[in-house]
Amino acid sequence: MVYGSKGTFEPASFAEFGALLRFLRRRMRLSQRELSIAVGYSFAQISRLEQGKRTPDPAIVAAVFAPALDLATEPAWEQRLVALAQVAHVRRDADTRAVAIAADHAPAAAGAKHRAAPDGVSHAPLLATKLYLPRPRP
């Protein structure tokens, strides 16, 4: 984390949405339960957001979370929170696509024999290869 000139954290020092959400919530002296009531989420959903187990919707973050965390007078914090929500959302979409692609190309059954392609070459090793998509940089 990077400290500012007054010994406070800078928005750019946060790389994960959950860590920034937790910081801003604690800065407002709110419990997870209090924030959940303010934004209309369950306590468990707030916990999963902070742990990175749930992906935030950037539009909801801007419309609901930013006002609940009183970020109207601090645009740098609001922009960083929304930007990290967008990054998390894009990562989730990329991970979902990678899983869908892998499932589409997986052999039908683990013990099933693979037929050779019309050209006589077996493509089974290609079908078992994992597909890694690059994550966007913030």
C-alpha positions, 0 to 999 in steps of 0.5 A, spaced: 500 500 500 502 507 498 501 512 503 499 519 501 503 525 504 498 525 510 500 518 512 493 516 508 492 511 503 492 513 496 486 510 491 491 507 486 495 503 492 489 498 492 489 493 486 483 489 488 476 491 489 475 487 495 480 490 499 478 497 497 471 496 499 473 493 506 478 499 507 472 504 505 467 500 509 472 500 515 474 508 514 466 509 515 466 505 521 461 501 518 460 493 519 459 488 514 452 488 516 451 495 516 453 496 509 449 490 507 443 494 510 445 501 506 446 497 499 440 492 500 445 486 499 446 480 504 451 480 510 454 474 506 454 478 499 458 483 502 463 478 505 464 475 499 465 481 495 470 483 500 474 476 499 473 476 492 469 470 491 463 475 488 464 479 482 461 486 483 457 489 478 460 496 476 453 500 475 451 498 482 457 499 485 457 506 482 449 507 483 449 504 490 455 503 494 459 509 492 453 513 495 453 508 501 460 509 502 459 517 502 464 518 496 461 524 492 466 528 495 472 524 493 471 522 486 478 519 486 476 514 491 469 513 487 473 512 480 478 507 483 472 503 486 468 503 480 474 501 476 476 495 480 469 493 479 470 493 472 476 489 472 473 484 476 467 483 472 472 483 466 476 477 469 470 473 471 467 474 464 474 471 461 474 466 466 467 464 464 469 464 457 475 459 458 471 454 462 466 454 456 471 453 451 474 448 455 468 444 456 466 445 449 472 441 447 473 436 452 472 429 450 465 426 451 467 421 456 474 420 460 474 413 457 472 414 450 476 412 445 478 418 440 477 417 433 482 420 428 480 426 424 479 425 416 487 427 415 489 421 419 491 425 425 489 424 432 487 431 435 486 428 442 492 432 445 489 438 443 483 437 446 486 436 453 490 442 453 487 448 457 486 455 455 489 461 458 486 467 456 490 473 459 487 478 464 486 485 462 491 490 466 488 495 470 
